[in-house]
Amino acid sequence: MSLSQSSMSLKTAQLKAVYRMLSFNDDADAFDDDYSLPPAGSSHNRWKILIYDAACRSIISPLLSVSQLRRRGVTLHLLLNSEREPIPDVPAIYFCTPNKENLATIARDCAKGLYGKAHLNFVTKLDRPLMEDFAKLVVQTGSLDTVAGVHDQYLDFVCLEQQLFSLGKKNSYVVYNGSGANEQMIESAMTDIAYGLFSVVATVGKVPIIRCPKGGAPEMVARKLNKMIAEHPTLLRNKSSLHRPLLVILDRNADLITPVQHTSSYQALIDDMLKHNANRVEFDVITDSGKRPKTEKKKFDLDPDEDPFYSQHKFNPFPEAIESNGIELQEVTAKEVSIRSKATGKDPVIVDPLASSATDLATAVDSLPALLARKKQLEVHTSILQAVMNQVAARDVPQFFELETSLATGSYKNDLGRAKADVLALAADPTKGNVEDKLRLVLLYVLTTQAKSADVDEVTTAVQQAMETKTDDGKPRLDKQGKETLSSGIKAIGYLKQLRSMHMLPMSSTLQEIDSTSAGYGRSDMLSSFMAKATTQASGLLAKATDKVSSMLGKTHKHYATTVVENLCDMTPATEDDDYLYLDPRVKGDVDVAKLRMMNRAPIREVTAFVIGGGCYAEYQNLQMIANERRTVSYGSTELVDAGQFLGQLGQLG
C-alpha cells in the first residue's frame, strides 16, 4: 500500500509515522510501501525488537499485523511490563506512554543491558521533569550510552479506519460527569483530551479551524488545543493548503439518544449485536452434530478499508448487506465453476483460430487464487451476517428500532398516551427483546417525551416484572449478569429522570427525517426485490428470517451531530454557525463570526467531528450522509462504546 500525499487520511498519516519510528526515525529508511521495502535484516531494514505498553499496543494492532511487522524487521513484539529475556545484540524500539513507571522500567532494561541500543519513542510529549528524572537514572547506572535517541511521536490515538479514531479514554462519560469529579480532575481530563487531539492535528500536519459550543467540556478542550497548536514551533509554518480543515468538538450530553438507540446499518449492528472491539468480531456458532449440539467460537479480523465487501456495505441498511452478500457470492461461485470446468476440459471451448484461447485460459486460471480469496472473504461475511441475524431475530430488534425511531423523530409529540401504551406493550412482553433492549427503549422514552415521572416508573416496573417471569421450559429469564444489567439499567433511568428534573436534558427530538432516496440509503423497490431473492441467494437462517428485518429499510434520519456539522460546513445563518465559538490557532483571541459573514469563506473540504464522553458506530455512520466527493467527514471520540457499555456508564451515575 502506497502512502501518497494526495490520499493522506488520518490513518495513512499515522501509519507513515509508525513506519518512520520502526526505521529508527530515519526518513531515508522509512519506506511507505511494501513493494520498495528492502528485505528484513538488510542494512536499510534492520532486525529489531518492539517493546510497547498496553496503550501503544492498542495503537499498533489495528494498523499492522504480525506479518507486516515482520516485514518491517520486527522479530519480537513484547509488552513493557512483562518478563523479558536479554537479547543484547539486537536494538530495541520502545513505544510507550511517558510516565514514571514506564521510564523506570526502561532505565532498568538499560542498566541490565537487555538489548543493544534503546530507541525511545513516547506516544505524547515527555515533560521536562520526567525527562530529567530518567536522565538521572541512566547516568547513575552508567547506561547513558545505551540510549540512542528520545522522540515525542504525538500518536496518542487509535485509528480504526481511514475516517475513524478514538482516544481510548475508558469510562469517559462517567469520568467527566460523575459527582466525585473535582475541578482538578476535570482540568486534568480535559488536558489529556486536548493532548490526544493535538496528536491527531500534528500527525496530519494541517492546522484546523476549531468550532465548539460555548461553555462546558468542549470549550475547555478547544481552548487548550488552540493554545497547544499556536505555541508549537513548527505546526503553524505549514501553509500548504488553501482549504483549512474544520474540527468540531461536541459534548455527549447534547445527544444521549444516539448511543442507546437501536440501529439498522451493517457495521453498527455488528458492534451492537456481537462482541466487537478494534475491528475484531467474535461470536458463537451452534453446530448440529447428532443429539448434542456443539458451540464453536468464531473470531474474524475485519478490515473496513481494504475488504471490498465491508468497505462498500458497512454503512448500508442490514437487509441490503444481506442481499449484496448473496448476489456477490453467487457471482464469484459461478466464475469459479466456469474456470475449473474450462481447466479440466469439462466445458469445451470453441476454438477461434484468430483468438489466443490458451492465453485466455491461462489468464483465467491465474485469476483463480484471487477469486477464491474473494469467495472466502464473502463467506466470512455470510457467517457474520448470520450471527447478527440470529440476534436480530431472537430479540425482535426491528420492533424496537421502529418504535424508537418514531419516538426520536417526534411522531408521538402530541400523543403521550399512545407513546406510553406502545412502549408499555413492548416493554411488558417477556418474549420481545432481552433486558438490555427493553431498558434502552425506556431510556429513549425518557429522552424523547415529556412523560410524567409516574409513567416512567410504570414502564420501568413492567420491564422488571417481564424479566422476572420464567421461560416456557421453566428457567429464569435472567442469569446473574442479566440481573446486574437490570439493576444498572434502573439506575440509569433514575439518573436521566434526575437530569430532567434539573432541566439538564435536551428535550427536542434529535433525528431529522429526510428522503431516503436522496441519500441513497434505501429504495421502495429494494425491499420487494430483496424479499424475492433472499430465499434463493441467502442460506439457512438468512432466508428464513428475511421478514424480520424488512422494517429496517425505512427512511433515514440525520442525527444531532450530523445536523450540527452540516450547518457549520455549509455556514448556514441562524444555526450553530452563529452561536459556536470560532477559534483559529493562527489568530490571537476569538474570531467574530458576524464579521466573517461579510467575507468570502473558503468551502470546507475536510471536517472532523469529535465527541467528548463516548462515541458510537451509529453516529459515525450517520455523519457519512453529509460526506460527498468534495468533502470528507472523519469521526473521533474519547472512546467508542456500544449501547450496553453506555447503558452501564449511565447506571454508574444513578
C-alpha positions, -999 to 999 in steps of 0.1 A, spaced: 0 0 0 15 33 -11 11 63 12 9 91 -13 5 127 -1 -27 131 -21 -45 104 -1 -32 114 33 -61 104 55 -55 103 93 -49 65 93 -24 68 64 -6 96 82 -4 76 114 9 46 95 36 67 79 47 80 113 48 44 126 69 33 96 94 61 104 95 51 140 102 14 130 131 26 108 148 42 139 133 76 129 154 77 98 133 92 69 156 76 43 147 41 55 110 48 62 97 31 31 60 39 26 50 8 6 58 -28 9 69 -31 -27 100 -9 -23 108 -21 12 142 -39 13 142 -74 28 140 -77 66 175 -79 80 192 -59 53 211 -27 61 181 -4 53 156 -27 72 175 -40 102 162 -65 127 148 -50 159 126 -57 189 95 -37 196 86 -31 232 53 -13 239 29 -8 268 -8 -18 266 -19 17 254 6 17 225 -3 -19 216 -39 -8 210 -25 18 186 -3 -6 166 -28 -35 165 -54 -20 140 -26 -7 118 -1 -36 114 -5 -74 115 23 -97 129 34 -105 93 35 -68 84 56 -61 115 79 -89 105 84 -74 70 95 -42 88 122 -62 107 104 -67 140 114 -101 152 96 -98 186 70 -75 200 67 -76 237 48 -58 265 69 -35 286 57 -48 319 62 -85 310 91 -107 319 116 -104 290 148 -124 282 180 -105 273 189 -102 236 220 -80 238 229 -78 201 195 -65 188 184 -29 190 151 -22 208 124 3 198 104 14 228 69 28 222 50 38 253 33 64 274 57 88 292 50 81 329 72 73 359 66 36 359 74 31 322 106 53 324 118 33 355 113 0 336 132 13 306 160 25 329 162 -9 345 164 -25 310 193 -2 300 211 -10 333 208 -47 328 219 -44 291 189 -64 279 192 -52 243 216 -34 220 207 3 216 175 16 231 154 39 208 128 56 229 96 68 214 69 84 235 33 84 224 28 120 235 50 148 249 76 138 275 75 165 302 108 180 312 107 169 349 102 133 338 130 135 313 153 149 339 144 120 363 150 95 336 184 110 327 195 108 364 185 71 365 206 61 334 235 83 344 236 67 379 237 32 364 263 41 338 239 31 309 235 65 292 254 52 261 227 26 256 201 53 248 203 60 211 176 87 209 144 101 225 114 111 204 80 125 211 58 109 184 24 125 190 5 94 181 -18 92 211 -49 80 193 -62 47 180 -71 48 143 -96 21 134 -104 32 98 -93 60 74 -120 83 89 -125 68 124 -104 73 156 -107 70 193 -85 84 222 -91 52 242 -102 70 274 -121 43 293 -153 51 311 -151 86 298 -187 96 303 -186 87 340 -152 104 345 -165 137 330 -200 137 346 -196 118 379 -204 137 411 -170 126 425 -150 146 399 -135 177 414 -122 207 394 -86 194 393 -97 160 380 -118 176 353 -90 200 343 -65 171 340 -90 150 320 -96 179 296 -59 184 292 -55 147 283 -82 150 256 -65 182 242 -32 163 240 -49 135 222 -65 159 197 -31 176 193 -16 142 183 -43 140 156 -36 175 143 2 170 145 0 137 127 -19 151 97 1 183 98 -27 207 90 -39 235 113 -77 233 117 -104 259 124 -119 248 158 -156 252 164 -175 242 196 -205 252 218 -197 278 244 -191 266 280 -185 232 294 -161 205 284 -160 213 246 -148 249 252 -122 238 278 -107 213 254 -110 237 224 -91 265 242 -64 241 255 -59 226 220 -59 261 203 -31 272 227 -11 240 221 -12 244 183 -5 281 185 26 276 207 40 247 187 72 257 169 66 241 135 29 233 130 19 269 121 46 270 94 26 246 72 5 268 49 3 243 20 -34 240 19 -59 268 8 -88 248 24 -83 246 61 -98 215 79 -126 220 103 -126 204 138 -160 204 156 -159 194 193 -192 182 208 -204 171 242 -221 137 245 -247 153 268 -261 172 238 -274 139 224 -278 109 247 -303 93 222 -279 81 195 -256 59 217 -286 39 232 -309 37 202 -312 5 182 -297 8 147 -301 -7 113 -268 -5 94 -244 -34 90 -213 -22 108 -233 -6 137 -253 -38 141 -221 -59 143 -210 -36 171 -244 -37 188 -252 -74 185 -218 -92 186 -186 -89 206 -167 -63 186 -135 -44 195 -107 -29 175 -121 -44 142 -121 -79 157 -155 -96 158 -163 -127 180 -194 -149 182 -206 -184 189 -219 -208 162 -240 -237 173 -235 -267 151 -259 -297 149 -240 -329 154 -264 -356 164 -280 -354 199 -256 -329 214 -253 -295 196 -217 -281 198 -208 -244 203 -179 -232 182 -162 -199 188 -155 -178 157 -131 -149 155 -126 -127 125 -104 -96 120 -122 -71 97 -105 -45 75 -131 -17 70 -108 0 44 -93 -29 24 -121 -55 25 -141 -47 -7 -174 -60 6 -171 -45 41 -159 -11 28 -188 -9 4 -216 -21 26 -207 -12 62 -229 19 62 -258 2 43 -290 -10 59 -286 -46 71 -311 -61 46 -291 -45 17 -259 -61 31 -276 -95 32 -288 -91 -4 -255 -79 -17 -236 -108 0 -259 -133 -16 -256 -118 -51 -218 -114 -49 -212 -149 -35 -234 -163 -63 -213 -144 -90 -180 -155 -75 -191 -191 -73 -203 -191 -109 -169 -177 -120 -150 -203 -100 -171 -232 -115 -166 -218 -150 -128 -216 -146 -125 -250 -131 -146 -266 -158 -125 -250 -185 -93 -260 -169 -104 -297 -166 -118 -297 -202 -154 -304 -190 -165 -272 -205 -154 -274 -242 -141 -242 -255 -149 -233 -292 -115 -226 -307 -113 -194 -328 -81 -197 -349 -77 -159 -346 -80 -158 -308 -55 -170 -283 -77 -193 -263 -48 -209 -245 -37 -175 -232 -72 -167 -221 -74 -199 -203 -41 -193 -186 -52 -159 -175 -84 -173 -161 -66 -200 -142 -41 -173 -128 -70 -153 -115 -84 -183 -96 -64 -177 -63 -76 -141 -61 -112 -153 -68 -110 -179 -41 -97 -154 -16 -126 -131 -25 -150 -160 -21 -135 -168 14 -139 -131 24 -176 -132 13 -182 -164 32 -168 -147 63 -194 -120 59 -221 -146 54 -211 -161 88 -212 -126 104 -245 -117 88 -260 -150 101 -246 -143 136 -261 -108 136 -294 -122 122 -295 -147 150 -296 -119 175 -319 -96 154 -345 -124 150 -342 -137 186 -345 -103 201 -371 -88 177 -348 -58 171 -368 -43 142 -397 -37 165 -375 -18 190 -358 0 161 -392 12 146 -407 23 179 -375 41 190 -373 59 156 -409 70 159 -401 84 194 -369 101 183 -385 118 153 -413 133 174 -441 111 160 -457 109 195 -452 146 203 -489 153 207 -500 119 220 -482 110 252 -509 84 260 -502 65 228 -464 67 233 -468 52 268 -492 25 255 -468 14 227 -437 15 249 -455 -4 277 -468 -31 253 -432 -39 241 -416 -34 275 -440 -57 293 -439 -86 267 -413 -111 281 -409 -127 247 -398 -95 230 -361 -84 233 -337 -91 261 -333 -70 293 -309 -46 276 -333 -39 246 -361 -31 270 -340 -8 292 -328 11 261 -364 16 249 -373 31 284 -343 54 282 -355 66 247 -389 71 262 -374 94 289 -352 112 265 -377 119 237 -410 126 255 -423 148 284 -437 116 301 -446 120 337 -423 105 363 -451 81 374 -455 69 338 -417 62 335 -419 43 368 -448 22 355 -429 13 323 -398 5 343 -418 -17 367 -432 -35 336 -397 -43 324 -388 -57 359 -419 -79 360 -414 -92 325 -379 -102 332 -388 -119 365 -410 -144 347 -398 -178 336 -393 -192 301 -416 -219 286 -392 -246 298 -394 -232 334 -360 -215 335 -354 -179 349 -351 -153 321 -322 -136 338 -289 -151 348 -265 -133 372 -252 -109 345 -288 -102 334 -298 -92 369 -268 -69 371 -278 -53 338 -314 -48 350 -302 -32 383 -277 -9 364 -304 0 338 -329 10 365 -302 33 380 -296 47 345 -333 56 342 -331 72 376 -301 93 365 -319 106 334 -350 114 355 -328 133 378 -312 153 350 -347 160 335 -360 173 369 -330 197 369 -337 207 333 -303 194 322 -316 172 294 -321 185 258 -358 177 252 -360 182 215 -362 153 190 -326 148 177 -335 130 145 -344 149 114 -363 128 89 -351 130 53 -360 114 20 -341 81 19 -339 80 -19 -319 112 -20 -294 98 5 -291 66 -14 -298 46 18 -329 26 7 -354 25 -21 -391 15 -22 -385 -12 -48 -354 -26 -29 -375 -44 -3 -396 -64 -28 -366 -75 -48 -347 -84 -16 -376 -105 -3 -379 -123 -36 -342 -130 -40 -333 -138 -4 -348 -173 -4 -325 -183 -32 -294 -163 -25 -291 -164 13 -285 -196 32 -303 -211 62 -314 -186 87 -308 -156 64 -336 -168 42 -359 -178 70 -357 -146 89 -360 -122 59 -393 -109 72 -377 -100 105 -356 -72 90 -379 -57 64 -388 -27 87 -351 -17 87 -354 -4 52 -374 26 62 -364 63 59 -331 76 70 -326 103 96 -300 129 104 -288 127 140 -279 157 161 -241 156 154 -248 153 116 -271 183 116 -247 205 136 -217 196 114 -237 202 82 -247 236 94 -211 245 103 -198 232 69 -224 250 49 -221 281 71 -259 283 75 -271 315 91 -292 314 123 -278 280 133 -248 268 153 -226 287 128 -237 319 146 -236 305 181 -205 283 183 -170 295 193 -147 301 163 -110 295 173 -82 298 148 -47 290 161 -32 314 135 -52 343 150 -49 357 186 -82 357 205 -117 346 194 -129 352 159 -162 371 154 -183 350 131 -206 380 124 -176 398 107 -167 367 88 -202 367 72 -192 398 53 -162 380 38 -159 350 15 -151 319 35 -134 290 18 -156 259 15 -149 231 39 -133 201 22 -123 181 54 -142 180 87 -137 160 119 -165 157 144 -151 148 179 -174 138 208 -164 142 244 -179 114 266 -180 85 242 -190 79 206 -206 51 186 -207 35 152 -243 46 146 -231 83 149 -201 77 127 -223 61 100 -249 88 102 -222 115 97 -212 100 64 -246 112 50 -231 146 46 -198 134 31 -195 137 -7 -169 138 -35 -157 172 -23 -160 167 15 -146 140 37 -161 136 72 -140 120 99 -152 110 133 -135 107 167 -144 103 203 -129 99 238 -138 62 234 -160 40 212 -188 24 232 -216 0 222 -251 6 237 -246 -19 265 -214 -2 276 -230 32 275 -260 20 295 -236 7 321 -219 41 323 -252 58 328 -260 33 355 -228 41 374 -241 77 378 -276 67 390 
